[in-house]
Amino acid sequence: MEAEANRHAFRERANAMKKHHATRLHYDLRLEWKGVLLSWALPEGPSCCAGAIREAIEMKDHDRENVVFEGVHETGPIMLWDRGTWEPQLESDDIQSALRKGVLRFTLRGERLKGGWTLARIDSARNTSEPVWTLCKQADSFAESRADKCVLEKWPNSVSTGRIIGEIVRDWTRPNNRYERQTRLFDWIRRASWRLTPALRIQGDVLVIGNKWSGRLDSN
């Protein structure tokens, strides 16, 4: 029993699921491996229903230190939606080989996402430089039925702070004094303004995040 526990401890690595309001709202799966975070962008987010297929676009690796980051990045607000550990299942024990072959089966031990999952690379007709995969929940005791409330609707907030996207932006741009607040806010706008969309835009002197939150940009 102790040997088995030690084996799992050695195999487990950090994982996170981020909710990212970039050019469009999506979710980012992060799996720690060899000192970096393997990354896939999920346009629709994950589904806990067994067999439900979700597109997962392979992205560049991220720094391990950013695994639990939550705040405002130059690409847009980022929420830590889930966190935990992961380990490859026996058939994917050789992670590098599994990634090369295009099928990675793994187990998540997150606070919201648990159990077995499969990432599978597909041949996409879409003209894109990033490899396209699918993410699918395996049938196990953690799988939900289609009648259950969607996991994304069930937990719309941060797993670490309980905040929603608008509150993350509000707190990130509200430091201790007006000068620091203005400096941070306008610096972020300057760096991110080319990415502003109808859901993340400036109206006059007001920064608007969708229909959920807006904040006035002080000019004093």
Secondary structure, DSSP 8 states (H G I E B T S, - for coil): -HHHHHHHHHH-EEEEEEEEESSSEEEEEEEEETTEEEEEEETT----BBT-EEEEEEEEEEEGGGTT--EEETTEEEEEEEEEEEEE-GGG-SHHHHHHHTEEEEEEEESS-EEEEEEEEE---S--SS-EEEEEE-SSTT-B-TTS--HHHH--S-TTT---HHHHHHHHT--SSHHHHHHHHHHHHHHHGGG-BTTEEEETTEEEETTTEEEE----
